[in-house]
Amino acid sequence: MNLAVLIHSEFLSVGLSAVDTSKDLLVGRPYGGTAILYKKAFAASIKIVNTNELRLCVIEMLTSDGPLLLISAYMPTYTGDNECVESYIDICAKITALYNDSSSINMIVAGDFNC
């Protein structure tokens, strides 16, 4: 779910909670998630990209050099088992697919890489 929160009158934001509220048992850290904050002056140049992935918040920004994909990532933590490695690889693959499926010529990935 995209969350819009008033941070400052000159800024807009897009964010995702890391908590999955779709089930009876809450899973995720209550204060984890991803977000991107940008100036309202850039709003006409921003397109929010729906990823259907709680660990990735993405916007595409039109720049003078062409479209730029901005990704805020919250990568899985390494717990020493194969499942966490597979989850990490899955998120990396989703980032690659987002870039390949976009019209962006550049990409910036920032966030909590947990490695």
C-alpha positions in Angstrom: 0.0 0.0 0.0 1.4 3.4 -0.9 1.3 5.9 1.9 1.2 9.6 1.5 2.2 11.6 4.6 2.5 15.4 5.0 6.2 15.9 5.9 6.6 19.5 4.9 4.5 21.9 2.9 7.1 22.1 0.1 7.6 18.3 -0.2 5.6 15.2 -1.3 6.3 11.6 -0.4 5.6 8.1 -1.4 6.2 5.2 0.9 5.5 1.6 1.8 5.2 -0.1 5.2 7.2 -3.2 5.7 4.3 -4.7 7.8 1.9 -7.0 6.0 -1.5 -6.2 7.4 -3.4 -8.5 5.0 -3.2 -11.5 7.4 -4.4 -12.1 10.9 -0.9 -12.3 12.2 1.2 -9.2 11.5 4.5 -9.9 9.9 7.3 -7.3 9.6 9.0 -4.7 11.7 6.5 -2.0 12.8 8.8 0.8 11.9 10.4 -0.6 8.7 9.6 0.2 5.2 10.7 2.4 2.3 10.0 5.9 1.2 11.0 8.6 -1.3 10.7 12.3 -0.5 10.7 14.9 -3.3 10.0 18.6 -3.7 6.6 19.6 -4.9 8.2 21.6 -7.7 9.3 18.3 -9.3 5.8 16.7 -9.0 5.0 17.2 -12.7 8.2 15.2 -13.6 7.5 12.3 -11.2 5.6 9.1 -11.9 5.1 6.7 -9.1 5.8 3.1 -10.1 3.7 0.4 -8.6 5.9 -2.6 -7.8 3.6 -4.9 -5.8 6.6 -5.4 -3.6 6.7 -4.1 0.0 10.5 -3.9 -0.1 10.7 -1.5 -3.0 9.4 2.0 -3.4 10.0 3.4 -6.9 9.5 6.6 -8.8 10.5 7.6 -12.4 11.7 11.2 -12.8 11.9 13.0 -16.1 15.2 14.8 -16.3 17.0 16.8 -19.0 19.1 13.6 -19.7 16.1 11.4 -19.9 14.0 9.3 -17.5 15.7 8.3 -14.2 14.5 5.4 -12.1 14.8 6.1 -8.3 14.5 3.0 -6.1 14.3 2.9 -2.3 15.1 -0.7 -1.2 14.7 -2.5 2.1 16.6 -5.7 1.4 16.1 -8.9 3.4 18.4 -9.5 6.4 20.9 -12.4 6.2 19.9 -15.0 8.8 22.2 -17.8 7.6 19.8 -19.9 5.7 19.0 -20.5 2.0 15.6 -18.8 2.3 17.1 -15.4 3.1 19.6 -15.7 0.3 16.8 -16.6 -2.2 14.8 -13.6 -0.9 17.8 -11.3 -1.4 18.3 -12.6 -5.0 14.6 -12.3 -5.7 14.6 -8.6 -4.7 17.7 -8.0 -6.8 16.0 -9.7 -9.8 12.9 -7.5 -9.3 15.1 -4.4 -9.3 16.7 -5.5 -12.5 13.3 -6.2 -14.1 12.0 -2.8 -13.0 14.9 -1.2 -14.8 14.6 -3.4 -17.9 10.8 -2.8 -18.1 11.1 1.0 -17.7 12.0 3.6 -20.3 14.7 5.0 -17.9 18.2 5.4 -19.1 19.7 5.7 -15.6 18.8 4.2 -12.2 19.7 5.0 -8.6 19.1 2.3 -5.9 19.5 3.5 -2.3 18.2 2.1 1.0 19.0 -0.5 3.6 20.9 -3.3 1.9 21.4 -5.4 5.1 24.7 -6.8 4.0 
